[in-house]
């Protein structure tokens, strides 16, 4: 079975083709980072317009790379939510139209389920069950994953997600968008110990997150007037340490609470090298294992949607002609499926 996957939930246009016999055949991505960098964040209307311009040529390119014709596609998967409504509608409209034209089934995929399953594309995927830390854009979630579609939400953010906090902190420091890579780069020359930032909500029970206060602490720490480069680096390092420590503490707590032995980390912040290092130390000391998708599949991409969509199509999920998108959509609302080897 060959499935075309389309991802347009935010500011990345992603297309991929997954084959149940051969694995991932091709994946192509067009980023809008430069388009939104001027504004320090994603402008929804501009994102939707850019998807309109980029998506059809990217579909053609992906099919050429995969050496796949229209007649060889057995299904179409597209991101149906959560995300920006205008951006989601672009991918959903083209995905459903292609499925109708090719007379194949279509399915709307949950964006976060795509991230959650992205490590399954690797040569040594984790086995179920596991804990998932999903740190993508506006999402920071801890999920107990029993099997595909059998998800229990353990904790989420009560305000800013960690990715949003990175973006806003970078803007406060005069660093470029997106904030995650620019904060990490600046922190490389930061001096440890100059400032001690709080680790929010780690001194109380539970697995919820809050990063708004950490952002406010940064704002109050930044000196008035022009900031020298060493101060920027020191603040970036202190912020990154606090954010990473918070995530690690909550992951350790989730593993203890559930008794799970495997942790997967997915989403853009999952590419942060300090986070990876600290989670490796923590899981090894606990006798557990941590898994990641490759860096290119941490950020939004079509490959994860093609893979998740393949599983959903094999499980009997189908989207009718009266499709819709869901800008807000909880993982807990998904239907469970039996896990199918692909």
Secondary structure as UniProt FT lines:
FT   STRAND          2..7
FT   STRAND          12..19
FT   TURN            20..22
FT   STRAND          23..31
FT   HELIX           33..37
FT   TURN            38..40
FT   HELIX           44..65
FT   TURN            66..67
FT   HELIX           70..72
FT   STRAND          75..81
FT   HELIX           85..102
FT   STRAND          105..110
FT   HELIX           111..117
FT   HELIX           118..121
FT   TURN            123..124
FT   STRAND          130..136
FT   TURN            137..138
FT   STRAND          139..147
FT   TURN            148..149
FT   STRAND          150..157
FT   HELIX           162..172
FT   TURN            173..174
FT   HELIX           179..187
FT   TURN            188..189
FT   TURN            192..193
FT   TURN            200..201
FT   HELIX           212..221
FT   HELIX           229..258
FT   STRAND          262..266
FT   HELIX           268..271
FT   HELIX           273..285
FT   TURN            286..287
FT   STRAND          289..292
FT   HELIX           295..297
FT   HELIX           302..314
FT   TURN            315..316
FT   HELIX           331..333
//
